[in-house]
């Protein structure tokens, strides 16, 4: 199944992966839900746990896709963007807190 993806800005300017048609949902992979949970986490104490959980399921999905010969390059690209965003999330949140 093909899911065209694009990037949308979520809270704090973090990129969220979304389906290009608003009435359709992103692929039902656990990693997308876990990624969104991390991006939307407002509690600083829970943030690192959410990031860690998201990175774990994203890496697992990435490994699955790499093993598949017919892997979706769109999903692999979305995974790479998600991992970059997660790695920058604590720093971005800190800057936003300092600006208040």
Buried (B, 14 or more C-beta within 10 A) or exposed (E): EEBEBEBEEBEBEBBBBBBEEEEEEBBEBEBBEBBBBBBEBEEEEEBEEBBEBBBEBBEEBBEEBEEEEEEBEBBBEBBEBBBEBBEBBEEBBEEEEEEE
